[in-house]
């Protein structure tokens, strides 16, 4: 996981499914109120800002399940894996990752390993506008539109959902 989330302004955390509505579990992960059920490493390399508008010490604003539902679009597993890679590049573009062509296969293998944690029936959601109404969108180099969920000027990420866990994988930019 560290080759995808070991640096830059990134966030990666997993929490248990504790509610019937998985969006409540995602909000709990975003609010830093959960622990990884498998004790995997969580990463919070969000940029520091002078004040914390979230009020919770998290890089994310407090979100209700309804507001999250309006901002997340479902994608298939392959686009989800490509997005995990793209989050490492400037502007969330895989093409902006140094030595991307040489590292492409290794990065995609790492993203598949992370997503395998959520099983064959895992579901995936993103705030990248390319995925709105298009679960097969190519998210390796998505367009520059996102429904921002953090305290920063720009963010993009992926939510993974299984019957037992939710994962939040995000990258941020602050002007």
C-alpha positions as CSV (number, residue, x, y, z in Angstrom):
1,X,0.0,0.0,0.0
2,X,2.8,2.4,0.7
3,X,3.8,2.6,-3.0
4,X,0.4,4.1,-3.5
5,X,-0.2,6.0,-0.3
6,X,3.3,6.5,1.2
7,X,3.7,10.1,0.3
8,X,2.1,13.1,-1.1
9,X,-1.1,14.6,0.3
10,X,-3.0,11.3,0.7
11,X,-5.4,9.6,3.1
12,X,-6.1,5.8,3.4
13,X,-8.2,4.3,6.1
14,X,-10.6,1.3,6.6
15,X,-13.2,0.9,9.2
16,X,-15.8,-1.8,10.1
17,X,-19.4,-1.9,8.8
18,X,-21.4,-1.0,11.9
19,X,-24.5,0.4,10.4
20,X,-27.1,-0.9,7.9
21,X,-26.3,2.2,5.8
22,X,-22.7,2.0,4.7
23,X,-22.6,5.7,4.1
24,X,-22.7,6.2,7.9
25,X,-19.7,3.9,8.2
26,X,-17.9,6.0,5.5
27,X,-18.7,9.2,7.4
28,X,-17.2,7.6,10.6
29,X,-14.0,6.7,8.8
30,X,-13.8,10.2,7.4
31,X,-14.3,11.6,10.9
32,X,-11.4,9.5,12.3
33,X,-13.8,7.6,14.6
34,X,-12.9,4.0,13.6
35,X,-10.0,1.6,13.7
36,X,-9.0,-0.8,11.0
37,X,-10.5,-4.2,11.8
38,X,-7.5,-5.9,10.4
39,X,-5.0,-3.5,11.9
40,X,-3.6,-2.5,8.5
41,X,-1.7,0.8,8.4
42,X,-3.8,3.9,8.0
43,X,-2.3,6.9,6.3
44,X,-3.1,10.6,6.9
45,X,-0.7,12.8,4.9
46,X,-3.3,15.6,4.4
47,X,-1.7,19.0,4.2
48,X,-1.9,21.1,7.3
49,X,-4.0,24.3,7.2
50,X,-4.0,27.1,9.6
51,X,-7.4,26.3,11.0
52,X,-9.5,23.1,10.9
53,X,-12.8,24.0,9.3
54,X,-14.0,20.4,9.8
55,X,-14.0,20.9,13.5
56,X,-13.1,17.2,13.9
57,X,-9.3,17.2,13.2
58,X,-10.0,15.3,10.0
59,X,-9.2,16.3,6.4
60,X,-12.9,15.8,5.6
61,X,-15.9,18.0,6.4
62,X,-18.5,16.4,8.6
63,X,-20.9,14.6,6.1
64,X,-24.4,13.3,6.5
65,X,-25.3,10.0,4.7
66,X,-27.5,12.0,2.3
67,X,-24.9,14.5,1.3
68,X,-22.3,11.7,0.8
69,X,-24.8,9.8,-1.4
70,X,-25.2,12.9,-3.6
71,X,-21.4,13.3,-4.0
72,X,-20.3,9.7,-4.7
73,X,-20.8,7.8,-8.0
74,X,-20.5,4.0,-8.3
75,X,-17.7,2.6,-10.5
76,X,-16.6,-0.9,-11.4
77,X,-13.6,-2.6,-10.0
78,X,-11.2,-1.9,-12.9
79,X,-11.9,1.9,-13.0
80,X,-11.6,1.9,-9.2
81,X,-8.1,0.4,-9.4
82,X,-7.0,2.8,-12.0
83,X,-8.2,5.7,-9.9
84,X,-6.2,4.5,-6.9
85,X,-3.1,4.8,-9.1
86,X,-4.2,8.2,-10.6
87,X,-4.5,9.7,-7.1
88,X,-0.7,9.6,-6.9
89,X,-0.2,12.0,-9.8
90,X,-0.5,15.8,-9.9
91,X,-4.1,16.7,-10.7
92,X,-5.0,13.1,-10.0
93,X,-3.5,12.1,-13.4
94,X,-1.5,8.9,-13.7
95,X,0.3,10.5,-16.7
96,X,1.8,13.0,-14.1
97,X,3.4,10.2,-12.0
98,X,7.2,10.2,-12.4
99,X,8.3,7.2,-14.4
100,X,4.7,6.1,-14.8
101,X,5.1,3.9,-17.8
102,X,7.9,2.0,-16.1
103,X,5.9,1.7,-12.9
104,X,2.5,1.2,-14.4
105,X,2.2,-2.6,-13.9
106,X,3.5,-2.5,-10.3
107,X,1.2,0.3,-9.4
108,X,-1.9,-1.4,-10.9
109,X,-0.9,-4.6,-9.1
110,X,-0.8,-2.7,-5.8
111,X,-4.2,-1.2,-6.4
112,X,-5.7,-4.6,-7.2
113,X,-4.3,-6.0,-4.0
114,X,-5.8,-3.1,-2.0
115,X,-9.2,-3.6,-3.6
116,X,-9.1,-7.4,-3.2
117,X,-9.5,-6.8,0.5
118,X,-13.1,-5.9,-0.2
119,X,-13.8,-9.2,-1.8
120,X,-15.4,-10.2,-5.2
121,X,-18.7,-8.5,-4.3
122,X,-17.0,-5.2,-3.2
123,X,-18.6,-2.0,-4.5
124,X,-16.7,1.2,-5.3
125,X,-17.6,4.9,-5.4
126,X,-15.8,8.1,-6.3
127,X,-16.4,11.8,-6.4
128,X,-14.8,12.1,-9.9
129,X,-17.4,13.6,-12.1
130,X,-16.4,11.3,-15.0
131,X,-18.1,8.5,-13.1
132,X,-21.4,10.2,-12.8
133,X,-23.7,7.9,-14.8
134,X,-20.7,6.0,-16.2
135,X,-19.5,3.1,-13.9
136,X,-17.0,2.1,-16.6
137,X,-15.3,5.5,-16.8
138,X,-11.5,5.4,-17.5
139,X,-10.3,7.0,-14.3
140,X,-6.5,6.7,-15.0
141,X,-6.5,10.3,-16.1
142,X,-9.9,11.7,-15.1
143,X,-11.2,15.1,-16.1
144,X,-10.7,18.0,-13.7
145,X,-14.2,17.9,-12.0
146,X,-14.8,16.5,-8.5
147,X,-17.5,16.9,-5.8
148,X,-15.1,17.9,-3.1
149,X,-15.6,16.3,0.3
150,X,-12.6,17.7,2.2
151,X,-11.6,21.0,3.8
152,X,-9.2,21.6,0.9
153,X,-9.8,23.4,-2.4
154,X,-9.6,20.1,-4.4
155,X,-9.8,16.5,-3.5
156,X,-10.5,13.2,-5.3
157,X,-10.9,9.7,-4.0
158,X,-12.4,6.3,-3.8
159,X,-14.7,4.6,-1.3
160,X,-14.7,0.8,-1.1
161,X,-17.5,-1.1,0.5
162,X,-17.9,-4.8,1.5
163,X,-20.3,-6.5,3.8
164,X,-17.9,-6.1,6.7
165,X,-15.7,-3.0,5.9
166,X,-15.5,0.4,4.2
167,X,-12.3,2.0,2.9
168,X,-11.7,5.6,2.2
169,X,-8.7,6.4,-0.2
170,X,-8.2,10.1,-1.0
171,X,-5.8,12.7,-2.3
172,X,-5.9,16.4,-1.6
173,X,-4.7,19.7,-3.1
174,X,-4.6,23.0,-1.3
175,X,-3.9,26.3,-3.3
